């Protein structure tokens, strides 16, 4: 601001003052406060005493209602047991199906079983689940031979003679022959209780109708797996090797050369059922100084080669095979994929098998 001096009456210059400013006009906020009054300050909330709790008032109890509830306790407990969806098959119908199974010749199907007792509109898997719950299950008939008392006794003697073997099993070479074929397989399914599967009275026979295309032989052991050998037989539909063919096609070209570089015990399964004096295979093994171990008759569960073939079978089932050439290629490829680690694990299971065989008194494992 610039100050202007003007001469006064006495001749002394006096500073000229600016005019008084106009009083400020109230703005809209001030006018609103004047019109509505001062703002109201919110009051603080009262503090709640934690020591005091608001307890609900006790409801009045009707003595008549208590008596009614006490009388109906039994009915209420029964209703509580029936919570959830009702059963699709009642207990009475389940017992009827069991009686039908016991009186049948084990050839009744699940559909026929449900229709016979009046169970309609129920999935077959539901009927199967109810029967499994009662201990009945449908299984494929056993493929093994009938175990006579003599066969069981021979298996017991075999287990007693080798129950102390442990590392000795690692020097055994397990071998056998196997068939490979195409086409559908007729599988006879049988109803049995779980505790009746291995009873002598409940054993079932089974006949196969498949025609084998390849007849092969192989040998496995601890840290060892031989090539898969395709054999030549006179009858392709029923491939069986004579003792002479067994020696010429298996022992001479595949077993005898290994004896010069590896100490082992050969498990003989190709000459079972022959009299000791007429067994050409045993005579040949003794002539070339190859120790052998004779497997009991009807004892595929004591030869781990069967377990190795089961591994091969499961892997072949996952492949699409249309003809003979594809089958042979698939068999060779899957055989090469089986590792010695898998075989070693099976070899080390022989000692527990002997113990289990003794516990089962010669029955199948």
C-alpha positions in Angstrom: 0.0 0.0 0.0 1.3 3.4 -0.9 1.2 6.3 1.7 0.2 9.7 0.4 1.4 12.8 2.4 -0.8 16.0 2.3 -0.1 19.4 3.9 -1.9 20.0 7.1 -3.2 23.2 8.7 0.1 23.7 10.5 2.1 23.1 7.4 3.3 19.7 8.5 2.6 16.9 6.1 0.2 14.3 7.4 -0.2 10.8 6.1 -3.4 10.2 4.3 -5.4 7.2 5.7 -7.3 4.8 3.4 -11.0 4.8 3.8 -12.6 2.3 6.2 -13.4 -1.0 4.6 -16.9 -2.2 4.3 -18.0 -4.8 6.9 -17.8 -8.4 5.6 -21.0 -9.9 4.4 -22.0 -13.2 6.0 -21.5 -16.2 3.7 -24.0 -18.9 3.1 -22.7 -21.2 5.8 -23.0 -18.6 8.5 -26.5 -17.7 7.3 -27.4 -21.4 7.5 -26.1 -21.8 11.0 -28.0 -18.7 12.1 -31.2 -20.1 10.6 -30.9 -23.7 11.8 -29.2 -23.1 15.2 -25.9 -24.5 16.6 -24.8 -28.0 15.5 -25.8 -30.8 17.9 -22.8 -32.7 19.4 -23.4 -36.5 19.4 -23.6 -37.8 22.9 -21.2 -40.6 23.8 -22.6 -44.1 24.1 -23.1 -45.5 27.6 -20.4 -48.0 28.5 -21.6 -51.5 29.0 -20.7 -53.2 32.2 -19.1 -56.5 31.5 -20.1 -57.9 34.8 -23.7 -57.7 33.9 -25.1 -60.0 31.3 -28.5 -60.0 29.7 -30.0 -63.3 30.6 -33.1 -64.4 28.9 -36.1 -64.8 31.0 -36.9 -68.4 31.9 -39.7 -69.7 29.9 -42.6 -71.2 31.6 -42.6 -75.0 31.4 -45.9 -76.8 30.9 -45.9 -80.0 33.0 -48.3 -81.7 30.6 -45.8 -81.1 27.8 -43.0 -82.7 29.8 -45.1 -85.8 30.4 -45.9 -86.1 26.7 -42.3 -85.7 25.7 -41.2 -88.4 28.2 -43.8 -90.8 26.9 -42.6 -90.2 23.3 -38.9 -90.6 23.9 -38.8 -94.0 22.4 -40.6 -92.9 19.3 -38.3 -89.9 18.9 -35.1 -92.1 19.2 -36.5 -94.4 16.6 -37.1 -91.6 14.2 -33.6 -90.2 14.8 -32.2 -93.5 13.6 -34.0 -93.2 10.3 -32.5 -89.9 9.3 -31.4 -89.5 5.7 -32.6 -91.2 2.5 -34.6 -94.4 3.0 -33.1 -97.7 1.9 -33.6 -98.6 -1.7 -33.7 -102.3 -0.8 -35.2 -103.3 2.5 -33.7 -105.8 4.9 -36.4 -108.4 4.1 -35.7 -108.2 0.4 -32.0 -108.5 1.1 -32.5 -111.7 3.1 -34.7 -113.1 0.3 -31.9 -112.5 -2.2 -29.5 -114.3 0.1 -31.8 -117.3 0.3 -32.1 -117.4 -3.5 -28.3 -117.4 -3.8 -27.9 -120.2 -1.3 -30.5 -122.3 -3.1 -29.3 -121.6 -6.6 -26.5 -123.2 -8.6 -24.4 -120.0 -8.6 -25.5 -119.2 -12.1 -28.0 -116.4 -11.2 -27.3 -112.9 -12.4 -27.8 -109.7 -10.4 -30.6 -108.6 -12.7 -32.4 -112.0 -12.2 -31.8 -111.8 -8.5 -33.4 -108.4 -8.1 -36.3 -109.2 -10.4 -37.0 -112.4 -8.5 -37.6 -110.6 -5.2 -39.4 -107.6 -6.8 -36.7 -105.1 -6.8 -37.4 -103.0 -9.9 -36.0 -99.6 -10.9 -32.8 -100.2 -8.9 -29.3 -100.0 -10.5 -27.4 -103.3 -10.6 -24.5 -101.7 -8.8 -26.8 -101.0 -5.9 -27.8 -104.6 -5.7 -24.1 -105.6 -5.9 -23.3 -103.2 -3.0 -26.0 -104.7 -0.8 -24.8 -108.2 -1.5 -21.1 -107.2 -0.8 -22.2 -105.7 2.5 -23.7 -109.1 3.4 -20.5 -110.9 2.5 -21.4 -112.1 -1.0 -19.4 -111.0 -4.0 -19.3 -112.1 -7.6 -15.8 -113.3 -8.7 -14.2 -115.1 -11.6 -14.0 -118.8 -11.0 -10.5 -120.0 -9.9 -8.2 -121.1 -12.7 -6.0 -123.4 -10.7 -6.3 -127.1 -10.5 -8.2 -128.9 -7.9 -6.1 -129.3 -4.8 -6.4 -132.8 -3.5 -5.2 -133.8 0.0 -2.0 -135.3 -1.6 -1.3 -132.0 -3.4 -1.7 -130.1 -0.1 0.6 -132.5 1.7 3.3 -132.0 -1.0 3.0 -128.3 -0.7 3.4 -128.5 3.1 6.5 -130.6 2.7 7.9 -128.1 0.2 7.3 -125.2 2.6 8.9 -127.1 5.5 12.0 -127.9 3.5 12.5 -124.3 2.5 11.1 -122.3 5.4 14.6 -121.2 6.5 15.6 -120.1 3.0 16.2 -116.4 2.7 19.1 -115.3 0.5 19.1 -118.8 -1.1 16.0 -117.7 -3.1 18.2 -115.1 -4.8 20.2 -117.9 -6.5 17.0 -119.5 -7.9 16.0 -118.9 -11.6 12.2 -119.2 -12.0 10.9 -120.1 -15.4 7.7 -121.3 -17.1 5.8 -121.2 -20.4 3.0 -118.8 -21.2 0.3 -118.5 -23.9 -0.7 -115.3 -25.7 -3.9 -115.1 -27.8 -6.5 -112.8 -29.1 -10.3 -112.8 -28.9 -12.9 -112.7 -26.2 -12.4 -114.8 -23.1 -15.4 -116.5 -21.4 -15.2 -115.8 -17.7 -17.4 -117.9 -15.5 -18.4 -115.7 -12.6 -19.4 -117.3 -9.3 -21.2 -116.0 -6.2 -19.4 -116.9 -2.9 -19.1 -115.6 0.5 -15.7 -114.1 1.3 -14.9 -116.8 3.8 -15.9 -119.6 1.3 -13.5 -118.7 -1.5 -10.9 -121.2 -0.6 -13.0 -124.0 0.9 -12.7 -127.4 -0.7 -16.4 -127.6 -1.2 -16.5 -124.2 -2.9 -13.8 -124.6 -5.5 -15.0 -124.0 -9.0 -13.6 -125.5 -12.3 -13.0 -123.3 -15.3 -12.5 -124.1 -19.0 -11.0 -121.7 -21.4 -12.0 -121.5 -25.1 -9.3 -119.1 -26.3 -6.9 -120.2 -29.0 -3.4 -119.3 -28.3 -1.3 -117.6 -31.0 2.1 -117.5 -29.3 3.6 -120.0 -27.0 6.6 -118.5 -25.1 9.1 -119.3 -22.4 11.2 -117.0 -20.2 13.2 -117.1 -17.0 13.7 -114.6 -14.3 15.7 -114.3 -11.1 17.4 -111.8 -8.8 19.0 -109.2 -11.0 18.2 -111.3 -14.0 15.6 -111.4 -16.8 16.0 -113.6 -19.9 14.7 -112.8 -23.4 11.2 -113.9 -24.3 11.6 -117.1 -26.4 8.9 -118.0 -28.9 8.5 -121.8 -29.1 7.3 -124.1 -31.9 4.7 -126.7 -31.1 3.0 -129.4 -33.2 -0.5 -128.4 -32.2 -1.0 -124.6 -32.3 -4.5 -124.8 -30.7 -3.2 -126.8 -27.7 0.5 -126.0 -27.3 2.2 -128.5 -25.1 5.9 -129.3 -25.2 7.1 -132.8 -24.9 10.1 -133.5 -22.7 12.3 -133.9 -25.8 11.2 -130.5 -27.1 11.6 -129.0 -23.7 15.3 -130.0 -23.7 16.0 -129.1 -27.3 14.1 -125.7 -27.3 14.6 -124.5 -23.8 17.3 -126.2 -21.7 20.0 -126.6 -24.4 19.9 -123.1 -26.0 18.7 -121.0 -23.1 19.6 -122.6 -19.7 22.8 -124.5 -20.2 24.9 -121.5 -21.5 24.1 -119.6 -18.3 25.5 -122.3 -16.1 29.0 -121.6 -17.3 28.9 -118.0 -16.2 26.4 -118.0 -13.3 25.8 -120.2 -10.3 22.1 -120.8 -9.9 19.4 -123.3 -9.0 16.9 -124.0 -11.8 13.2 -124.2 -10.8 11.7 -127.0 -12.9 8.1 -126.6 -13.9 8.0 -128.2 -17.3 8.3 -131.8 -16.2 5.7 -132.1 -13.4 3.6 -135.2 -13.4 6.3 -137.4 -14.7 7.6 -140.4 -12.7 11.2 -139.9 -11.4 12.6 -142.8 -13.4 11.0 -141.6 -16.6 11.8 -137.9 -16.3 14.1 -137.0 -19.2 14.4 -133.3 -18.1 15.8 -134.2 -14.7 18.2 -136.7 -16.2 19.5 -134.1 -18.6 19.9 -131.4 -15.8 21.9 -133.9 -13.8 24.1 -134.8 -16.8 25.1 -131.2 -17.3 25.5 -130.6 -13.6 22.8 -128.0 -13.2 21.1 -128.1 -9.8 17.4 -127.9 -10.0 14.4 -127.4 -7.7 11.2 -129.2 -8.5 8.0 -127.1 -7.8 5.1 -129.0 -6.3 2.3 -129.9 -8.6 -0.6 -127.4 -9.0 1.5 -124.6 -7.3 1.7 -121.6 -9.6 1.6 -119.4 -6.5 5.1 -120.7 -5.6 6.6 -119.5 -8.8 7.2 -115.8 -9.1 7.2 -116.1 -12.9 3.4 -116.1 -12.7 3.5 -112.8 -10.9 5.8 -111.3 -13.6 3.4 -112.5 -16.3 0.6 -110.9 -14.3 2.4 -107.6 -14.6 2.8 -108.1 -18.3 -0.9 -109.0 -18.7 -2.1 -105.9 -17.0 0.1 -103.7 -19.2 -1.1 -105.4 -22.3 -4.7 -104.8 -21.4 -4.1 -101.1 -21.6 -3.1 -101.3 -25.2 -5.2 -101.6 -28.4 -4.2 -104.8 -30.2 -5.9 -105.8 -33.5 -3.9 -108.6 -35.1 -1.2 -111.1 -34.6 1.6 -108.8 -35.6 0.5 -106.0 -33.2 0.2 -108.6 -30.4 3.8 -109.8 -30.9 5.2 -106.3 -31.0 3.2 -105.3 -27.8 4.4 -108.4 -25.9 8.0 -107.8 -26.7 7.8 -104.1 -25.8 6.0 -104.6 -22.5 8.4 -107.5 -21.6 11.3 -105.1 -22.1 9.7 -102.6 -19.8 9.6 -105.0 -16.8 12.6 -104.0 -14.6 14.8 -106.2 -12.4 13.7 -104.1 -9.5 10.2 -105.4 -9.8 11.5 -108.9 -10.2 13.8 -108.6 -7.1 10.9 -107.6 -5.0 9.1 -110.7 -6.0 12.1 -112.9 -5.3 12.4 -111.5 -1.8 8.7 -112.4 -1.2 9.4 -116.2 -1.4 10.3 -116.5 2.3 7.0 -114.9 3.5 5.2 -117.2 1.0 6.7 -120.3 2.7 5.5 -119.0 6.1 2.1 -118.2 4.8 1.8 -121.6 3.1 2.5 -123.3 6.4 -0.1 -121.1 8.1 -2.7 -122.0 5.5 -1.8 -125.7 5.7 -1.1 -126.1 2.0 -4.0 -124.1 0.7 -3.5 -121.6 -2.1 -2.0 -118.2 -1.1 
